[in-house]
Structures are given as structure tokens and as C-alpha cells.
Amino acid sequence: MPTSPHMPLGEFEQLVLLAVLSLGDEAYAVPVRHEIHRLARRPVTRGAVYITLERLEQKGLLTSTVADPTPQRGGRARRYYRATPAAVAALRRSRAALERMWAAVDATLGKVSP
Amino acid sequence: MTTTRMPRGAARLLAWAVPPQRLVDIIGDLEEEANGLDRPGAFVWWWYWAHAVRIAARFAPSRHRWVNRGGAQRQRDGVMAAFARDMRFAARGMARRPGFTLVAAVTLALGIGATTAIFSVVHAVLLNPMPYPQADRVGVLYQRNLSKGADRDLVAPGNFIDWRRETSEIFDHIAAIGPWGLDYLGDGQAEVIPSALVTRGFFEALGARMHLGRSFVAEDYGPSGDDSRGDRTNILVFTYEFWQRRFGGDSSIIGTTVRFSDTPFTIVGVLEPEFNPPVYPGRDIYAPLNFWVGADEDRRSAYLGAVARVRRDVSLEQARGTLQLIGSRLAAEHPRENTGVDISWVPVREQLVGRVERPLLILLGAVAAVLLIACSNIANLLLARGSERRGEFALRVALGAPRGRLVRQLLTESLLLTVVGSLAGLLLAHWGTKLVLALVPAGIPRLADAGLNVPVVLFAFAVTLLTAVLIGLMPAWSATQTSVNATLRESGPATSAGGTQHRLRGAFTISQVALAMVLLLGSGLLVRSFRYLLGRDLGFNPERVVALQVYNWVRYPEAEGRIAYFEQALAAVRAVPGVLGASVAQAPPLHPDYPAVQVAREGEATTTESLTAWGTVASPEYFRVMGIPMLAGREFASTDGPGAPPVAIVTQSLARRLWGDESPLGRRFVATTSFGAVTMEVIGVAADFRHTALAERPRPTYFQPHAQNPTGAMVFVVRTAADPAATLEAIKNAIWSVNANQPFYAIATMEELVSRALSQQRFAMVLLTVFAALAGVLAAIGTYGVMSYITSQRRKEIGIRVAMGARPRRVLWEVSRQGIVWVSTGVGLGLVLAFVATRALRTLLYGVTPADPLTFVAGSLLLFLTALAATVAATRKATRVDPVAALRG
């Protein structure tokens, strides 16, 4: 399914991208989930993380590479993710939109409260 | 550290659900985490399964995307290929029978085209949102005096000011608009620009936005925003269209000064495109409305349009309740003017499209009936074809084709037929919409949007699909009900149609005739009603009279100037060759501007119970020019001047209301207007005539000579010897010879005005008649088709009878009997349906009841004879059957 890179990001997509960015070279599914759990303070299912990673990669917002197999994993390789420049741009757009919306809300709340 | 492995079943589940390239790392991740759990093996086993199931559940819905083209895809290809095969087969079948295809496609094109054309207008007018934001909260306010039959009277300034003061709790904005005209010397020729004066909040009430500049603010209405001090601010707002047309869309116009009516005005804003208010529509320029001092006491001259937006936190019922309270309070406070007057808030939707809603819905129903008749026609044809193809179907079933496959094949054929028909239908709809638009009465908003836009085409598409199913399903079902054995054993086509098919044909014929009957009677009633209106005595003679409206308040501020102007201009016009007579009147017949005035015999006080008459102004020769007979007394003369005693001419009905059967000549009566009371002596009695709509009864009216009530808003009426168009330029030049800068606000012949007054009736009548004719023709063709099919099926039997010596007339009767029964049943059913359906027409009928016996009898006879003729035409060939050929064949 072709997806426009300018489509706005969903909230969970943003969390996953931010986790990938913050993990740097250590970004594979297991720590991504832990990072979201730790910083966003919400339970996250594995399925949600996997399908979001898959979708983000199809959108061209993530690239992935398969590392060497490790013994803890029964000899299976890890798939590491890296955010693309498009992802960073999309995140910035989402953030700017939220900040503008908040500024407007703050102005109103400021008027309402004494 | 021991490493656990994922249970095989869980891994398989994942392998089924997740993309293959992800499988290895997902399992790896799970095993990595499981190994960190440090829990007993049974727990870990459960853990693996639980997570495998949950992950698989997440991926399963989008599984098809990464599964290689498997069985499902191949099956889809199969469906598409089968559909394409069906289509090719259907197309070959159509090409083999061009006559059948042409008849069917044209019938469908007519049905779908007419339906789409009407729908495009319905969509534009009724389904499109109103051109105001939150339009359901916007309404027009009227004075209503039901005891006097006044449902929607415009508002007097005093009442408006009261309402505005009292309604702040229910309205966000309440504002008034009054008509105005500004003269503009654009390209050297003087022209009146229709304009309006509006109070504060007018644009806000309608939710209009500015394209450029600003709208009016409080300061524009006098120093403290108080608009009741007679202040004047020379600022204007243009509509977008006027700004584009006259100023080329030049945005630097904001803040500049433009001269109108010899006065400089500052342009402060341009409205958004397509702004048009629901009252006094079509104005190009807006200016602030400031009331004159004392306007708050004027509750008689009802000329303001008022609009109001109901507050969001107030329900419409609440608002109406509050208005009722305010109305009765004001009636109590001002019993002289306001007894019986209440306030009605009419939603803009009703205001703008209420008039055409019912005719449009009736037409949509009518056109749907035409489409249904067309459908049943084609279904009949397909049924007949299906009977001929029974051998083919039986063979295919015998060779192993599932019956569902046959149904699909037949539906594909009807779909192809319908698509061809509907493409032609769209073309017809394109022209049809233009025809409908030419007939729609003026003043309906958003008509320009009517046309083949996306929703309309989607509608046509949906109608096409529905039609395809309607025409295809019955024949398809019927065709598959054949017994393979019985059909294959027969050598040729079936000798007689099955019982079900026969009943189906009967049902089709009966319903066609019944539907056509309803349309025919409906259109008959409208035609009768239209003839009634046309044949009504107008009370004046509209032939070869042209009316030219002028306003010269500004140019001649003094009464003497206006009197002199009209006298000189009339003298000039009368001198034009070909002019038989000329006069001026404030409001000639079919003119919208009739002020209602309370009148009483001299010596009797006017009360709320007083007679209301229309008071207007005319100059000498007016009644002769308009062809209104003078029944007694004389016309105005030049001696009825400003200094002479006040005189009046009354219409017969006013004379009768004031003085009964006594002669009114020489008697005096008092008319009370917002400018005070005037006592006049009656010098003449004119016959009654129709003022506004032709459907209304004549209203009591009195006329004052222009010299004694010298208003500036007058209409020249000129009767010419030949076509007025030929003399019009000379007439205009004659009027201009007095003042070259005097523009004409409107020019129309009286015949045009009469025709315009009938436009609403004409609209419904013409279209319903077209549809009824279409329905009648289709029903006749349908009956012919059915009967000739039945006759051809009975050829063998007829041949035997003729060979045995049956008389031709007897044979004809035998064959036609069934058709006559069907047609009679259809006519009877149609009569019953029409009896109910024509009630919907009640509000559109004049001088004829919805169950008019003459229409019903004539209509049923016409349709019965038509259908009978079709039946006999189809069965007549039965009597000419050559027995030898029939038996052999």
C-alpha cells in the first residue's frame, strides 16, 4: 500500500519512532517496547510494537538491518531499526502541530481562569 | 543458562500470521525474553503461546497483504474473468439484436435521464445546505396577522425596534434590511444599482464573511452606535460579484471614495462571493440603515425585512414561545396598530425553497414512476427473450452450468443494457436539467449548482444499478425455473408461456397502466388549473404595454420638481410616434410594491377593525392606458393638482366595502398612513383588477393623483400601437430628454410580468405533462409488446381455430380479452391511486378540485382508449394468420 510520507503520524507511531531514536544503535523490538513502557508509562503489547514497526518500515520511516545471530536467542538474529530523515521530519511536524494547538488552548484557559 | 525454544505449534501460528521476513526476529525476540524470565517450564510454555496468539491476532487482519498470490487471488481472477466473459457474451447478444437493444436503451435513457435531471435540481435546491452557516438557526421575521389573512408581512420600523430591544435573550443577532437604490454613471449611461440599507448585525446574523475590508460596526451607526437618531454615514459594502463586474476585482478600492447618486461614498468592504440575503435578495450594494427620528413610533409602514439568528443555547421552540409572548405584549401596548399582530420566525430554508419544495418532490415522484414504467417495459421484453432462450438455458444446465451462473449471466446482460442506456441518459439529463432550470420560478437559490456534478452522477449510477437489478432479476429467475427435461424434449420454442410468466406479464401491464394513469390525471389537473388562471379576467389589458421603473427622490428632492419631471416626461413620451397612451403609477398590476393602508368613511375613526386597502398613486390617463374600465366618474385630470381638494379613485370592491350599494361619487373617506391621515373625495370608480399573484382575489384599492402625493418611486406605463420592443428606445430617449441621467430600475412588458406571475404553476404543469406523456407512451408500447408476444405465442392455436372456421372477429376478441382485462384493471387501480395521490397537488391547484370529475373521466378514457388501441394493434395480426403456415411453423 503506497503511503504518503506526509500523512500525519498516529500517537503510537510517534512513541515507537521516539523510542527507536532514543535507543540509537540498540533499537530492536524488545528494548523499544521497554522504553515506551518506561517513559510513556503505559503497558504496551508486543503485537502492537511489531505491527507498528512493520508499518513504519513500509511507510519508509524506518529501515531495518539483521544483525548476527546470538545464542540467547536460540541462534536467531536480531532486527535493528533506524529512523529515516523522513521520520524525524514527520515527528517534528507532529510536535509543532501539538504545540500550536496547546498554545491556543493555553490562551483560552488563561482567559477563563481568574 | 538453558535456553528454551518456542513450542512448535506457537511458531507455526506465528508463521501463518506474520510477514515471512519478520518471523525469525520475532521468534528470536520472544525467546530472548523468555530466557530472561527465569520461571518454570510450564509457565514459559503458556507464556509463549499467549504471546504468539496475541501477536498473530494483531497481524492476521492484514495478512493478505504479504501472502503470496495464493488461492484467494486466483479465485478473484476467476470471478473477474468470468465477469468479462459474461460481458462479452452479453455484448454479442446485444449486437445480434440491434432493434431490441435500441428500443431498450432508448427507453432506459429516457427514464434514467429524466430522473437524473429532476434529481440534479432537487439536489441543488433541496439537498444542498443553505448558503448560511448553521442555517437552521437563521430565520426571517415577519409580522403575522392571521385575522386579516396576512401570513408574512414585512416589518414596520417601530415594531422592529421593539423586537430588537426585547429579544436579546433568544437571538444572537437581529437585524433589518430595507430596499434602496443608488444611481451610478459607469459607462456614461445612468443606471440604478439595486442596493439595501441594513442595521447593525445584519451580516453577522446571516453568518456572512467579508472578502476584503470590514463589515459595518457600531460606530457606523452614529456616534454611540445608536441608529435611531437619523445620523448618516456615507460608507458602502459591495457584493463580491458587483466588485468583480464593475471594479474588476481591484482590492485597492477599500478606503477609496466612489460617487453614487451624486454623493461621495467610502467603500469599506467587499462581501464574500455568492452572498445573498433571504429577504430583499439580489442587492449589489449595502449601506448602514439609520432610522429617522420618530421611526420607533411608526408601526404602520411595514417595509423592512428582518432576519434573526437564534442563540445556540436556546431551542427553536423556546424562541418561538418567547416571540409569541413579545408579540402579545406589543399588541396590548399598541392596540391601534398591533391588535392581532404576532411575530413569526420563518427558517431560511422554508423562506428560500418552501415554494418549490412540494412541486419538486412531486416531480421526483412522477419521474420515478416514469422510470418504473420503463423498467417494467424492459423487464417484459427480457422476459419474452428469456422464453425464447429457454432451450439455450436448459442446454447449459444439462451440460453442468449451475443455475446461479445463469442468473449471473442474465444480470450481466441487463447491467450492460442499463449502462448503455444510462450513458445516453446522462446526456439527456444534461439537456433536461437546462430545460428544468428554464422553467423553475425565479428567486430560487443555488440553482446554478444544478447540473451533472459528482453527487448527481453517483445518484445516476445508483439508479442504473437498481434498474439493472429490477429489469434483470425477474426474467433471470423466471428463466431458470424451467424444467430441463421438458424444454429439451420440445423441438422449437415453447408453445405457451408458463403460468408464472403469464402472471408476471399481467402484473407489469397493470402496474404500467396504473402508474401512467396517476401521472396523466395529475398533469390533467395542473393543465386545467393553469387554463383556469390564464382564462381569468385580469381586470387590465397587458397587451403591448411596457413598464419602466424610475426612482427620482435624490435627483428631485422637492415635490414640485418631481411633479414637473413626470409631467414633462409624460408629455415627451406621448409625442413619440406609435405611442397610444402613457401614464405613471406607483404600482401598476403585478408590481410587488403595494402598501396596505387603513381606511374609513369620513367621520369614523380608524381602528384595528378598520378596512385595510391598498393605497397607491397614479397620474392622468392611467386607467385608459392599463385598460382598466372606469365604472363611474372620471379619471384624474391635470386640474387635480397640489392646491386642489384631495381626490381619489377607488376600485369597485373598496367602494362596496365602504358604502355598500350607494354611489360613492362625491363621498369622502380617510386613509391613515405613517405620515398622517388624509381625507379624500371620490371622483371615480374603477373596475377591480388583480394586483399580485394571478391566483389571488382583487384587493380593495384607492388611487391618489401623483400631483397630490408626489412620490419619487414611479413606473412609466406606455401602451404602444405595435410591439413595444420596437418603440422602447424612442420611449427611453423621450424620458431622457427631460433628464439624461435618469436611470431605469426595471423594464418589462406587462405580458412578461403576467407570464412571470404564472411561472410556478407553469413549472409544475409543463414538467408533469411531459412525464405523463412519456408514461402514457411507454405504457402503450409496453402493452403492445406484451400483447404481440402473447399473440405470437398462440399462433399455432389460432391457426387451428381459423382452419376449423372460426370467425376473425371472434378470434380477435379471444386474443384481446386478456389484454383488455389487464388494461381495465390498470385504469381502475390507477384511478384509486390517483384519488389519493392528487391530494398532494392541492396547494398547486386553482379553480379545480384534486378529484375533479371531468379530469378523471377524460383521463381514464384517454388512457383506456390508448392502451386498447395498443392491444388491438398487437392482436390484429392474429386474425390474418395463415393456418397452413401457422401449423407448419
Chai-1 contact restraints between the chains, C-beta under 6 A:
chainA,res_idxA,chainB,res_idxB,connection_type,confidence,min_distance_angstrom,max_distance_angstrom,comment,restraint_id
A,A29,B,D29,contact,1.0,0.0,6.0,A-B,restraint_1
A,V30,B,D29,contact,1.0,0.0,6.0,A-B,restraint_2
A,V30,B,E33,contact,1.0,0.0,6.0,A-B,restraint_3
A,R46,B,H51,contact,1.0,0.0,6.0,A-B,restraint_4
A,R46,B,I55,contact,1.0,0.0,6.0,A-B,restraint_5
A,G47,B,R54,contact,1.0,0.0,6.0,A-B,restraint_6
A,G47,B,I55,contact,1.0,0.0,6.0,A-B,restraint_7
A,G47,B,R58,contact,1.0,0.0,6.0,A-B,restraint_8
A,Y50,B,I26,contact,1.0,0.0,6.0,A-B,restraint_9
A,Y50,B,I55,contact,1.0,0.0,6.0,A-B,restraint_10
A,I51,B,R58,contact,1.0,0.0,6.0,A-B,restraint_11
A,I51,B,F59,contact,1.0,0.0,6.0,A-B,restraint_12
A,Q72,B,E32,contact,1.0,0.0,6.0,A-B,restraint_13
A,Q72,B,N35,contact,1.0,0.0,6.0,A-B,restraint_14
A,R73,B,G28,contact,1.0,0.0,6.0,A-B,restraint_15
A,R73,B,E31,contact,1.0,0.0,6.0,A-B,restraint_16
A,R73,B,E32,contact,1.0,0.0,6.0,A-B,restraint_17
A,G74,B,T3,contact,1.0,0.0,6.0,A-B,restraint_18
A,G74,B,R5,contact,1.0,0.0,6.0,A-B,restraint_19
A,G74,B,E31,contact,1.0,0.0,6.0,A-B,restraint_20
A,R76,B,V24,contact,1.0,0.0,6.0,A-B,restraint_21
A,R76,B,G28,contact,1.0,0.0,6.0,A-B,restraint_22
A,R79,B,D25,contact,1.0,0.0,6.0,A-B,restraint_23
